[in-house]
Amino acid sequence: MSNRITEKQLESMVESINAKRGKAYKEEGFLQIGMAYGGYRLEEWTAPNKFGQGIRVISPDGYGTKRQLYGFLCGIMHA
């Protein structure tokens, strides 16, 4: 059995958190996974401003591994 964390698992966890919080896609407070530089982070949509839609980084340490984000999401789900 593999202990590999997949993007699908992470996306499912974020969907569950959004549903629990009652947040819809593109709504202020909606959480999403940001990916860049081979890493992953949790982002939250903020209120639109004069520059357009903004995001706020929720997960610590910028872009990390899938396993790091998985641990962070587990903490949110079980808090």
SULFENKA-V594210 format. One record per residue. N is the residue number from 1. OMEGA is omega in radians with two decimals (NA if undefined). NEAR is the number of other C-alpha atoms within 8 Angstrom. Layout:
N:OMEGA:NEAR, N:OMEGA:NEAR
This chain:
1:-3.10:2, 2:3.07:3, 3:-3.11:4, 4:3.07:4, 5:-3.12:9, 6:3.07:7, 7:3.13:7, 8:3.09:6, 9:3.14:8, 10:3.14:14, 11:3.11:10, 12:3.12:8, 13:3.13:9, 14:3.08:12, 15:3.13:8, 16:3.13:8, 17:3.11:11, 18:3.13:12, 19:3.13:9, 20:-3.13:7, 21:3.14:6, 22:-3.11:6, 23:3.13:11, 24:-3.13:8, 25:3.13:5, 26:3.08:6, 27:3.09:8, 28:-3.12:9, 29:3.12:8, 30:3.14:12, 31:3.09:11, 32:3.08:10, 33:3.04:11, 34:-3.13:8, 35:3.07:9, 36:3.07:7, 37:-3.12:5, 38:-3.12:6, 39:-3.05:10, 40:3.06:14, 41:3.10:14, 42:-3.12:12, 43:3.10:13, 44:3.07:13, 45:3.09:15, 46:3.13:10, 47:3.09:7, 48:3.08:8, 49:-3.07:7, 50:3.13:4, 51:-3.11:6, 52:-3.14:6, 53:3.13:9, 54:3.03:10, 55:3.08:8, 56:3.13:8, 57:-3.10:10, 58:-3.08:8, 59:-3.12:10, 60:2.98:5, 61:3.09:5, 62:-3.13:8, 63:3.13:10, 64:3.13:10, 65:3.07:9, 66:-3.13:12, 67:3.09:7, 68:3.14:8, 69:3.10:14, 70:3.11:10, 71:3.12:8, 72:3.13:9, 73:3.08:11, 74:3.10:8, 75:3.11:8, 76:-3.09:8, 77:-3.07:7, 78:3.12:5, 79:NA:4
